[in-house]
Amino acid sequence: MISILIMKNLRNLLVLIGIILLASNLYVISEFGLQESRWLRILGTSILFFIFLIGAKREDKYLIFGFSLLLVSDFLLIKYEIPWVKKLTFTLVILAYLSLIKHISPYVRNLEANLVQKLMFIVILAINVVMLYFLIDMVGDKWDDSWHTYLFYLYGMTMIVMVVLGFSYSNRYSNKSSFYFLWAVLGFVISDISGFLAYYLNVGEFYFPDRIFYIIGLLCLVKFSRMDKNREMLQPYGFL
């Protein structure tokens, strides 16, 4: 009965949960410490994960796996200062993003892009690679060891691939499904960059966009998971 009611009122429920999570997270970040903020992040992820599972379909196994890894990685944030936990968290988020990439890749397979679109993707890729290099360079000696640095490079490259596929999916279909997936991707990436600046460069103000865009990413991923993906979308054809 509860699941039926949730499914019928999903739109209003997501809006309500989004408002509550945004308000409570911004308040806790401004008034309490980092640990309290991390626990609230876990609570929000758990709630959205529950809603996600209610509408999960068998063919969405990569989405389920990716969301599960994000949930586990949020729990690990409680002990993030421990070096091995930090590396494990990086690894789980990388695997989560690879799961999202695996899920969306059939929809953007065999794309035919014109010269302008190819140049646009090259520019996007170049900007992200340069930004990744400068972010790593700014941290300097704050890395635990070389493995920590290597994981962040892999982490950054995974985000870049995810963004490129998100834009490809959006350009190819230009529908609600592609809209929500793109904003899920952008939400995670902007959140990760903001969280990186906040934690590693000690710029506390970036914890606010970190949490705002993380919640947006999760909400959009839940919404995307419930969209109908027409089988015709798997047929190869070029950009409009």
Accessible surface in RSA format (square Angstrom, percent):
REM  Atomic radii and reference values for relative SASA: ProtOr
REM  Chains: A
REM  Algorithm: Lee & Richards
REM  Probe-radius: 1.40
REM  Slices: 20
REM RES _ NUM      All-atoms   Total-Side   Main-Chain    Non-polar    All polar
REM                ABS   REL    ABS   REL    ABS   REL    ABS   REL    ABS   REL
RES MET A   1   164.36  85.1 128.06  84.8  36.29  86.4 112.72  95.8  51.64  68.4
RES ILE A   2   124.09  70.6 122.45  91.2   1.64   4.0 122.75  88.4   1.35   3.7
RES SER A   3    48.64  41.1  46.19  61.6   2.45   5.7  24.46  52.1  24.19  33.9
RES ILE A   4    87.90  50.0  87.44  65.1   0.46   1.1  87.90  63.3   0.00   0.0
RES LEU A   5    96.12  53.5  94.64  67.7   1.48   3.7  94.97  66.7   1.15   3.1
RES ILE A   6    26.38  15.0  23.60  17.6   2.78   6.7  26.35  19.0   0.02   0.1
RES MET A   7    97.61  50.5  80.73  53.4  16.88  40.2  65.00  55.3  32.61  43.2
RES LYS A   8   159.11  77.6 121.57  74.6  37.54  89.4  77.36  69.6  81.75  87.1
RES ASN A   9    73.76  50.9  70.31  67.9   3.44   8.3  20.57  49.5  53.18  51.4
RES LEU A  10    15.17   8.4  13.61   9.7   1.56   3.9  13.61   9.6   1.56   4.2
RES ARG A  11   163.40  68.6 159.22  81.2   4.18   9.9  59.03  80.7 104.37  63.3
RES ASN A  12   105.98  73.1 100.07  96.7   5.91  14.2  25.51  61.4  80.47  77.8
RES LEU A  13    44.89  25.0  41.18  29.5   3.71   9.3  44.57  31.3   0.33   0.9
RES LEU A  14    13.00   7.2  12.32   8.8   0.68   1.7  12.54   8.8   0.46   1.2
RES VAL A  15    87.31  57.5  79.43  71.9   7.88  19.0  86.60  75.2   0.71   1.9
RES LEU A  16    99.62  55.5  98.01  70.1   1.61   4.0  99.46  69.9   0.16   0.4
RES ILE A  17    19.22  10.9  18.33  13.7   0.89   2.1  19.22  13.8   0.00   0.0
RES GLY A  18     3.53   4.4   0.00   N/A   3.53   4.4   3.53   9.7   0.00   0.0
RES ILE A  19   106.02  60.3 103.41  77.0   2.61   6.3 104.65  75.4   1.37   3.7
RES ILE A  20    95.16  54.1  90.99  67.8   4.17  10.0  94.65  68.2   0.50   1.4
RES LEU A  21     7.83   4.4   7.83   5.6   0.00   0.0   7.83   5.5   0.00   0.0
RES LEU A  22    51.82  28.9  51.69  37.0   0.12   0.3  51.82  36.4   0.00   0.0
RES ALA A  23    61.11  56.2  47.98  74.0  13.13  29.9  56.01  78.9   5.09  13.5
RES SER A  24    34.99  29.6  28.10  37.5   6.89  15.9  33.42  71.2   1.57   2.2
RES ASN A  25     2.43   1.7   2.32   2.2   0.11   0.3   0.63   1.5   1.80   1.7
RES LEU A  26    59.83  33.3  58.07  41.5   1.76   4.4  58.36  41.0   1.46   3.9
RES TYR A  27   129.77  60.6 124.61  70.9   5.16  13.4  90.98  68.4  38.79  47.8
RES VAL A  28    23.45  15.4  23.45  21.2   0.00   0.0  23.45  20.4   0.00   0.0
RES ILE A  29    26.33  15.0   9.56   7.1  16.77  40.4  11.09   8.0  15.24  41.4
RES SER A  30    66.02  55.8  31.18  41.6  34.83  80.2  29.49  62.8  36.53  51.2
RES GLU A  31   109.02  62.6  78.68  59.5  30.34  72.2   9.25  17.9  99.77  81.5
RES PHE A  32   109.81  54.9  86.37  53.5  23.44  61.0  94.88  57.5  14.93  42.7
RES GLY A  33    38.35  47.3   0.00   N/A  38.35  47.3  32.85  90.2   5.50  12.3
RES LEU A  34    63.57  35.4  50.55  36.2  13.02  32.7  53.92  37.9   9.65  26.0
RES GLN A  35    74.02  41.4  72.86  53.3   1.15   2.7  52.77 112.3  21.25  16.1
RES GLU A  36    87.18  50.1  81.08  61.3   6.10  14.5  36.06  69.8  51.12  41.7
RES SER A  37     4.24   3.6   4.02   5.4   0.23   0.5   3.05   6.5   1.19   1.7
RES ARG A  38    12.17   5.1  12.09   6.2   0.09   0.2   3.89   5.3   8.28   5.0
RES TRP A  39   137.25  55.1 133.33  64.5   3.92   9.2 117.72  62.8  19.53  31.7
RES LEU A  40    27.68  15.4  24.08  17.2   3.60   9.0  26.97  18.9   0.71   1.9
RES ARG A  41    33.12  13.9  28.91  14.7   4.21  10.0   3.94   5.4  29.18  17.7
RES ILE A  42     6.56   3.7   6.56   4.9   0.00   0.0   6.56   4.7   0.00   0.0
RES LEU A  43    96.31  53.6  93.42  66.8   2.89   7.3  96.26  67.6   0.05   0.1
RES GLY A  44     4.92   6.1   0.00   N/A   4.92   6.1   4.92  13.5   0.00   0.0
RES THR A  45     0.70   0.5   0.19   0.2   0.52   1.2   0.00   0.0   0.70   1.1
RES SER A  46    37.97  32.1  32.00  42.7   5.97  13.8  27.30  58.1  10.67  14.9
RES ILE A  47    63.58  36.2  59.58  44.4   4.00   9.7  63.57  45.8   0.01   0.0
RES LEU A  48     0.20   0.1   0.20   0.1   0.00   0.0   0.20   0.1   0.00   0.0
RES PHE A  49    29.66  14.8  29.66  18.4   0.00   0.0  29.66  18.0   0.00   0.0
RES PHE A  50   108.23  54.1 105.87  65.6   2.35   6.1 108.16  65.6   0.06   0.2
RES ILE A  51     3.49   2.0   3.49   2.6   0.00   0.0   3.49   2.5   0.00   0.0
RES PHE A  52     0.36   0.2   0.24   0.2   0.12   0.3   0.24   0.1   0.12   0.3
RES LEU A  53    79.58  44.3  64.61  46.2  14.97  37.6  64.73  45.5  14.86  40.0
RES ILE A  54    40.57  23.1  11.94   8.9  28.63  69.0  19.93  14.3  20.65  56.0
RES GLY A  55    13.61  16.8   0.00   N/A  13.61  16.8   9.10  25.0   4.51  10.1
RES ALA A  56    34.19  31.4   7.16  11.0  27.03  61.5   7.83  11.0  26.36  69.8
RES LYS A  57    78.07  38.1  70.48  43.2   7.59  18.1  58.60  52.7  19.48  20.7
RES ARG A  58   222.92  93.6 201.02 102.5  21.90  52.2  87.48 119.6 135.44  82.1
RES GLU A  59   121.06  69.5  99.50  75.3  21.57  51.4  63.09 122.0  57.98  47.3
RES ASP A  60     4.24   3.0   4.24   4.2   0.00   0.0   0.13   0.3   4.12   4.1
RES LYS A  61   127.49  62.2 123.25  75.6   4.24  10.1  68.54  61.7  58.95  62.8
RES TYR A  62    73.62  34.4  73.44  41.8   0.18   0.5  47.96  36.0  25.65  31.6
RES LEU A  63     0.00   0.0   0.00   0.0   0.00   0.0   0.00   0.0   0.00   0.0
RES ILE A  64    49.10  27.9  49.10  36.6   0.00   0.0  49.10  35.4   0.00   0.0
RES PHE A  65   102.96  51.5  99.75  61.8   3.21   8.3 102.80  62.3   0.16   0.5
RES GLY A  66     0.56   0.7   0.00   N/A   0.56   0.7   0.56   1.5   0.00   0.0
RES PHE A  67     0.03   0.0   0.00   0.0   0.03   0.1   0.00   0.0   0.03   0.1
RES SER A  68    32.59  27.5  31.88  42.6   0.71   1.6  24.12  51.4   8.47  11.9
RES LEU A  69    17.94  10.0  17.94  12.8   0.00   0.0  17.94  12.6   0.00   0.0
RES LEU A  70     4.31   2.4   4.31   3.1   0.00   0.0   4.31   3.0   0.00   0.0
RES LEU A  71    27.76  15.5  27.76  19.9   0.00   0.0  27.76  19.5   0.00   0.0
RES VAL A  72    69.49  45.7  69.02  62.5   0.46   1.1  69.49  60.4   0.00   0.0
RES SER A  73     3.93   3.3   3.76   5.0   0.17   0.4   1.03   2.2   2.90   4.1
RES ASP A  74     1.41   1.0   1.35   1.3   0.06   0.1   0.00   0.0   1.41   1.4
RES PHE A  75    96.43  48.2  88.76  55.0   7.67  20.0  88.96  53.9   7.47  21.4
RES LEU A  76    35.67  19.9  33.41  23.9   2.26   5.7  35.67  25.1   0.00   0.0
RES LEU A  77    30.22  16.8  30.22  21.6   0.00   0.0  30.22  21.2   0.00   0.0
RES ILE A  78    24.15  13.7  19.68  14.7   4.47  10.8  19.68  14.2   4.47  12.1
RES LYS A  79   128.32  62.6 125.29  76.9   3.03   7.2  70.32  63.3  58.00  61.8
RES TYR A  80    17.78   8.3  17.78  10.1   0.00   0.0  10.62   8.0   7.17   8.8
RES GLU A  81    92.03  52.8  75.81  57.4  16.22  38.6  63.20 122.2  28.83  23.5
RES ILE A  82    69.82  39.7  67.50  50.3   2.32   5.6  69.82  50.3   0.00   0.0
RES PRO A  83    67.46  49.2  67.46  61.5   0.00   0.0  67.46  55.7   0.00   0.0
RES TRP A  84   159.65  64.1 155.25  75.1   4.40  10.3 139.73  74.5  19.92  32.3
RES VAL A  85     4.32   2.8   4.32   3.9   0.00   0.0   4.32   3.8   0.00   0.0
RES LYS A  86    14.80   7.2  14.80   9.1   0.00   0.0   0.00   0.0  14.80  15.8
RES LYS A  87    40.15  19.6  40.02  24.6   0.13   0.3  34.68  31.2   5.47   5.8
RES LEU A  88    68.50  38.2  64.79  46.4   3.72   9.3  67.89  47.7   0.61   1.6
RES THR A  89     8.92   6.3   8.92   9.0   0.00   0.0   8.92  12.0   0.00   0.0
RES PHE A  90    12.37   6.2  10.63   6.6   1.74   4.5  12.37   7.5   0.00   0.0
RES THR A  91    48.89  34.8  48.89  49.6   0.00   0.0  39.11  52.5   9.78  14.8
RES LEU A  92    22.96  12.8  22.96  16.4   0.00   0.0  22.96  16.1   0.00   0.0
RES VAL A  93    16.73  11.0  16.73  15.1   0.00   0.0  16.73  14.5   0.00   0.0
RES ILE A  94     5.59   3.2   5.59   4.2   0.00   0.0   5.59   4.0   0.00   0.0
RES LEU A  95    72.67  40.5  71.53  51.2   1.14   2.9  71.53  50.2   1.14   3.1
RES ALA A  96     0.23   0.2   0.23   0.4   0.00   0.0   0.23   0.3   0.00   0.0
RES TYR A  97     3.08   1.4   3.08   1.8   0.00   0.0   0.00   0.0   3.08   3.8
RES LEU A  98    81.27  45.3  77.35  55.3   3.93   9.9  77.61  54.5   3.66   9.8
RES SER A  99     7.21   6.1   4.25   5.7   2.96   6.8   2.68   5.7   4.54   6.4
RES LEU A 100     0.93   0.5   0.93   0.7   0.00   0.0   0.93   0.7   0.00   0.0
RES ILE A 101    23.81  13.6  23.66  17.6   0.15   0.4  23.81  17.1   0.00   0.0
RES LYS A 102   104.61  51.0 100.40  61.6   4.20  10.0  49.44  44.5  55.17  58.8
RES HIS A 103    12.84   7.0   8.12   5.6   4.72  12.1   6.96   7.2   5.88   6.8
RES ILE A 104     0.67   0.4   0.67   0.5   0.00   0.0   0.67   0.5   0.00   0.0
RES SER A 105    30.43  25.7  28.85  38.5   1.58   3.6  24.43  52.0   6.00   8.4
RES PRO A 106    41.86  30.5  38.18  34.8   3.69  13.4  38.18  31.5   3.69  22.9
RES TYR A 107    26.31  12.3  26.31  15.0   0.00   0.0   4.30   3.2  22.02  27.1
RES VAL A 108    12.18   8.0   4.22   3.8   7.96  19.2   4.22   3.7   7.96  21.6
RES ARG A 109   134.82  56.6 126.13  64.3   8.69  20.7  52.13  71.2  82.69  50.1
RES ASN A 110    95.32  65.7  72.47  70.0  22.86  55.0  26.40  63.5  68.92  66.6
RES LEU A 111    50.29  28.0  21.67  15.5  28.62  71.9  21.67  15.2  28.62  77.0
RES GLU A 112   122.73  70.5 111.03  84.0  11.70  27.9  40.93  79.2  81.80  66.8
RES ALA A 113    26.90  24.7  10.49  16.2  16.41  37.3  11.83  16.7  15.07  39.9
RES ASN A 114    84.74  58.4  72.17  69.7  12.57  30.3  43.36 104.4  41.38  40.0
RES LEU A 115   126.81  70.6 118.89  85.1   7.92  19.9 120.04  84.3   6.77  18.2
RES VAL A 116   112.43  74.0 111.23 100.7   1.19   2.9 111.43  96.8   1.00   2.7
RES GLN A 117    29.90  16.7  29.66  21.7   0.24   0.6  11.32  24.1  18.58  14.1
RES LYS A 118   111.79  54.5 109.38  67.1   2.41   5.7  54.93  49.4  56.87  60.6
RES LEU A 119    93.80  52.2  93.61  67.0   0.18   0.5  93.70  65.8   0.10   0.3
RES MET A 120    74.44  38.5  67.79  44.9   6.65  15.8  34.14  29.0  40.30  53.4
RES PHE A 121    30.63  15.3  29.24  18.1   1.39   3.6  29.50  17.9   1.13   3.2
RES ILE A 122   104.95  59.7 103.50  77.1   1.45   3.5 104.40  75.2   0.55   1.5
RES VAL A 123    81.89  53.9  79.98  72.4   1.91   4.6  81.89  71.2   0.00   0.0
RES ILE A 124    31.67  18.0  30.42  22.7   1.25   3.0  31.67  22.8   0.00   0.0
RES LEU A 125    76.01  42.3  76.01  54.4   0.00   0.0  76.01  53.4   0.00   0.0
RES ALA A 126    50.27  46.2  43.37  66.9   6.90  15.7  50.08  70.5   0.19   0.5
RES ILE A 127   105.41  60.0 100.78  75.1   4.63  11.2 104.37  75.2   1.04   2.8
RES ASN A 128    21.70  15.0  20.20  19.5   1.50   3.6   0.33   0.8  21.37  20.7
RES VAL A 129    61.86  40.7  61.18  55.4   0.69   1.7  61.18  53.2   0.69   1.9
RES VAL A 130    78.19  51.5  76.12  68.9   2.08   5.0  78.19  67.9   0.00   0.0
RES MET A 131    69.96  36.2  65.36  43.3   4.60  11.0  40.36  34.3  29.60  39.2
RES LEU A 132    10.47   5.8   9.20   6.6   1.28   3.2  10.44   7.3   0.03   0.1
RES TYR A 133   123.44  57.6 122.85  69.9   0.59   1.5  81.01  60.9  42.43  52.3
RES PHE A 134   112.79  56.4 112.78  69.9   0.01   0.0 112.78  68.4   0.01   0.0
RES LEU A 135    12.38   6.9  12.38   8.9   0.00   0.0  12.38   8.7   0.00   0.0
RES ILE A 136    14.35   8.2  12.48   9.3   1.86   4.5  12.48   9.0   1.86   5.1
RES ASP A 137    91.39  64.0  74.22  73.9  17.18  40.6   9.39  22.1  82.01  81.8
RES MET A 138    99.27  51.4  72.45  47.9  26.83  63.9  46.00  39.1  53.28  70.6
RES VAL A 139     3.73   2.5   0.00   0.0   3.73   9.0   0.00   0.0   3.73  10.1
RES GLY A 140    43.51  53.7   0.00   N/A  43.51  53.7  34.36  94.3   9.15  20.5
RES ASP A 141   139.67  97.8 105.46 105.0  34.21  80.9  51.15 120.4  88.52  88.3
RES LYS A 142    89.94  43.9  71.50  43.9  18.43  43.9  66.91  60.2  23.02  24.5
RES TRP A 143    30.72  12.3  15.62   7.6  15.09  35.4  15.21   8.1  15.51  25.2
RES ASP A 144    58.89  41.2  23.99  23.9  34.90  82.5  11.55  27.2  47.34  47.2
RES ASP A 145    64.04  44.9  50.20  50.0  13.84  32.7  40.67  95.7  23.37  23.3
RES SER A 146    62.10  52.5  50.86  67.9  11.24  25.9  34.05  72.5  28.05  39.3
RES TRP A 147   169.27  67.9 169.27  81.9   0.00   0.0 139.92  74.6  29.35  47.6
RES HIS A 148     0.00   0.0   0.00   0.0   0.00   0.0   0.00   0.0   0.00   0.0
RES THR A 149    26.79  19.1  26.79  27.2   0.00   0.0  19.68  26.4   7.11  10.7
RES TYR A 150   127.61  59.6 122.71  69.8   4.91  12.8  81.77  61.4  45.85  56.5
RES LEU A 151    29.77  16.6  29.01  20.8   0.76   1.9  29.75  20.9   0.02   0.1
RES PHE A 152     4.34   2.2   4.34   2.7   0.00   0.0   4.34   2.6   0.00   0.0
RES TYR A 153    84.12  39.3  84.07  47.8   0.05   0.1  63.29  47.6  20.83  25.7
RES LEU A 154    95.65  53.3  92.16  65.9   3.49   8.8  94.99  66.7   0.66   1.8
RES TYR A 155    22.21  10.4  22.21  12.6   0.00   0.0   9.66   7.3  12.55  15.5
RES GLY A 156     1.54   1.9   0.00   N/A   1.54   1.9   1.18   3.2   0.37   0.8
RES MET A 157    79.20  41.0  79.02  52.3   0.18   0.4  70.37  59.8   8.83  11.7
RES THR A 158     5.18   3.7   1.85   1.9   3.33   7.9   2.99   4.0   2.19   3.3
RES MET A 159    15.03   7.8  15.03   9.9   0.00   0.0  15.03  12.8   0.00   0.0
RES ILE A 160     6.63   3.8   6.23   4.6   0.40   1.0   6.58   4.7   0.05   0.1
RES VAL A 161    64.02  42.1  62.50  56.6   1.52   3.7  64.02  55.6   0.00   0.0
RES MET A 162     1.00   0.5   0.64   0.4   0.36   0.9   0.93   0.8   0.07   0.1
RES VAL A 163     8.43   5.6   8.43   7.6   0.00   0.0   8.43   7.3   0.00   0.0
RES VAL A 164    33.84  22.3  33.84  30.6   0.00   0.0  33.84  29.4   0.00   0.0
RES LEU A 165    32.79  18.3  32.79  23.5   0.00   0.0  32.79  23.0   0.00   0.0
RES GLY A 166     0.00   0.0   0.00   N/A   0.00   0.0   0.00   0.0   0.00   0.0
RES PHE A 167    58.60  29.3  58.60  36.3   0.00   0.0  58.60  35.5   0.00   0.0
RES SER A 168     5.58   4.7   5.58   7.4   0.00   0.0   0.11   0.2   5.47   7.7
RES TYR A 169     0.00   0.0   0.00   0.0   0.00   0.0   0.00   0.0   0.00   0.0
RES SER A 170    22.72  19.2  21.91  29.2   0.81   1.9   0.60   1.3  22.12  31.0
RES ASN A 171    52.91  36.5  39.53  38.2  13.38  32.2   9.49  22.8  43.43  42.0
RES ARG A 172     5.52   2.3   1.77   0.9   3.75   8.9   0.00   0.0   5.52   3.3
RES TYR A 173    27.32  12.8   5.15   2.9  22.17  57.7   8.78   6.6  18.54  22.9
RES SER A 174    89.88  75.9  54.15  72.3  35.72  82.3  41.72  88.8  48.16  67.5
RES ASN A 175    57.94  40.0  45.38  43.9  12.56  30.2  37.94  91.3  20.00  19.3
RES LYS A 176   139.64  68.1 135.31  83.0   4.33  10.3  89.25  80.3  50.38  53.7
RES SER A 177     5.46   4.6   4.13   5.5   1.33   3.1   4.13   8.8   1.33   1.9
RES SER A 178     0.61   0.5   0.61   0.8   0.00   0.0   0.00   0.0   0.61   0.8
RES PHE A 179   106.77  53.4 104.25  64.6   2.52   6.6 106.77  64.7   0.00   0.0
RES TYR A 180    52.23  24.4  52.23  29.7   0.00   0.0  17.51  13.2  34.72  42.8
RES PHE A 181     0.48   0.2   0.48   0.3   0.00   0.0   0.48   0.3   0.00   0.0
RES LEU A 182    19.07  10.6  19.07  13.6   0.00   0.0  19.07  13.4   0.00   0.0
RES TRP A 183    92.52  37.1  92.52  44.8   0.00   0.0  82.23  43.8  10.28  16.7
RES ALA A 184     0.52   0.5   0.52   0.8   0.00   0.0   0.52   0.7   0.00   0.0
RES VAL A 185     0.18   0.1   0.18   0.2   0.00   0.0   0.18   0.2   0.00   0.0
RES LEU A 186    33.68  18.8  33.68  24.1   0.00   0.0  33.68  23.7   0.00   0.0
RES GLY A 187     0.00   0.0   0.00   N/A   0.00   0.0   0.00   0.0   0.00   0.0
RES PHE A 188     0.24   0.1   0.02   0.0   0.22   0.6   0.24   0.1   0.00   0.0
RES VAL A 189    11.01   7.2  11.01  10.0   0.00   0.0  11.01   9.6   0.00   0.0
RES ILE A 190    60.91  34.7  60.25  44.9   0.66   1.6  60.87  43.8   0.04   0.1
RES SER A 191     0.41   0.3   0.41   0.6   0.00   0.0   0.00   0.0   0.41   0.6
RES ASP A 192    23.17  16.2  12.94  12.9  10.23  24.2   6.19  14.6  16.98  16.9
RES ILE A 193    33.70  19.2  32.18  24.0   1.52   3.7  33.70  24.3   0.00   0.0
RES SER A 194     7.24   6.1   7.02   9.4   0.22   0.5   0.22   0.5   7.02   9.8
RES GLY A 195    15.25  18.8   0.00   N/A  15.25  18.8  13.14  36.0   2.12   4.7
RES PHE A 196    12.03   6.0   6.69   4.1   5.34  13.9  10.29   6.2   1.74   5.0
RES LEU A 197    29.22  16.3  29.22  20.9   0.00   0.0  29.22  20.5   0.00   0.0
RES ALA A 198     2.35   2.2   0.00   0.0   2.35   5.3   0.00   0.0   2.35   6.2
RES TYR A 199    53.59  25.0  43.22  24.6  10.37  27.0  35.05  26.3  18.54  22.9
RES TYR A 200    13.28   6.2  11.10   6.3   2.18   5.7  13.05   9.8   0.23   0.3
RES LEU A 201    43.54  24.2  27.69  19.8  15.85  39.8  28.65  20.1  14.88  40.1
RES ASN A 202   116.14  80.1  87.02  84.1  29.12  70.1  29.78  71.7  86.36  83.5
RES VAL A 203    51.77  34.1  49.21  44.5   2.56   6.2  51.77  45.0   0.00   0.0
RES GLY A 204    37.63  46.4   0.00   N/A  37.63  46.4  28.25  77.5   9.38  21.0
RES GLU A 205   124.82  71.7 119.12  90.1   5.70  13.6  62.56 121.0  62.26  50.8
RES PHE A 206    72.20  36.1  71.57  44.3   0.63   1.6  72.20  43.8   0.00   0.0
RES TYR A 207    41.91  19.6  41.87  23.8   0.04   0.1  36.01  27.1   5.90   7.3
RES PHE A 208    65.30  32.7  65.30  40.4   0.00   0.0  65.30  39.6   0.00   0.0
RES PRO A 209    37.16  27.1  36.67  33.4   0.48   1.8  37.16  30.7   0.00   0.0
RES ASP A 210     9.95   7.0   9.95   9.9   0.00   0.0   0.00   0.0   9.95   9.9
RES ARG A 211     7.29   3.1   7.29   3.7   0.00   0.0   1.69   2.3   5.60   3.4
RES ILE A 212    52.19  29.7  51.79  38.6   0.40   1.0  52.19  37.6   0.00   0.0
RES PHE A 213    50.85  25.4  50.85  31.5   0.00   0.0  50.85  30.8   0.00   0.0
RES TYR A 214     6.99   3.3   6.99   4.0   0.00   0.0   6.68   5.0   0.31   0.4
RES ILE A 215     6.03   3.4   6.03   4.5   0.00   0.0   6.03   4.3   0.00   0.0
RES ILE A 216    50.77  28.9  49.91  37.2   0.86   2.1  50.77  36.6   0.00   0.0
RES GLY A 217     0.00   0.0   0.00   N/A   0.00   0.0   0.00   0.0   0.00   0.0
RES LEU A 218     2.68   1.5   2.68   1.9   0.00   0.0   2.68   1.9   0.00   0.0
RES LEU A 219    30.66  17.1  29.35  21.0   1.31   3.3  29.61  20.8   1.05   2.8
RES CYS A 220    15.67  11.9  14.81  16.5   0.86   2.0   0.86   2.2  14.81  16.0
RES LEU A 221     0.10   0.1   0.10   0.1   0.00   0.0   0.10   0.1   0.00   0.0
RES VAL A 222     0.00   0.0   0.00   0.0   0.00   0.0   0.00   0.0   0.00   0.0
RES LYS A 223    35.87  17.5  35.49  21.8   0.38   0.9  19.16  17.2  16.71  17.8
RES PHE A 224     0.00   0.0   0.00   0.0   0.00   0.0   0.00   0.0   0.00   0.0
RES SER A 225     1.87   1.6   1.29   1.7   0.57   1.3   0.80   1.7   1.06   1.5
RES ARG A 226    51.63  21.7  27.53  14.0  24.09  57.4  14.81  20.2  36.82  22.3
RES MET A 227    32.14  16.6  29.70  19.7   2.44   5.8   9.52   8.1  22.62  30.0
RES ASP A 228   121.22  84.9  99.10  98.6  22.12  52.3  35.11  82.6  86.11  85.9
RES LYS A 229    39.79  19.4  15.13   9.3  24.67  58.7  14.59  13.1  25.21  26.8
RES ASN A 230    86.89  59.9  76.41  73.8  10.48  25.2  27.73  66.7  59.16  57.2
RES ARG A 231   199.65  83.8 194.15  99.0   5.50  13.1  73.29 100.2 126.36  76.6
RES GLU A 232   127.36  73.1 122.81  92.9   4.55  10.8  43.91  84.9  83.45  68.1
RES MET A 233    19.18   9.9  17.50  11.6   1.68   4.0  14.18  12.1   5.00   6.6
RES LEU A 234    79.71  44.4  61.64  44.1  18.07  45.4  61.85  43.4  17.86  48.1
RES GLN A 235   110.53  61.8 110.43  80.7   0.09   0.2  35.50  75.6  75.03  56.9
RES PRO A 236    79.32  57.8  58.64  53.5  20.68  75.2  59.52  49.1  19.79 123.0
RES TYR A 237    91.03  42.5  84.86  48.3   6.17  16.1  72.70  54.6  18.33  22.6
RES GLY A 238    19.75  24.3   0.00   N/A  19.75  24.3   9.50  26.1  10.25  22.9
RES PHE A 239    29.75  14.9   5.61   3.5  24.14  62.8   5.70   3.5  24.05  68.8
RES LEU A 240   186.21 103.7 129.79  92.9  56.42 141.8 160.16 112.5  26.05  70.1
END  Absolute sums over single chains surface
CHAIN  1 A    12341.8      10889.7       1452.1       8664.9       3676.8
END  Absolute sums over all chains
TOTAL         12341.8      10889.7       1452.1       8664.9       3676.8
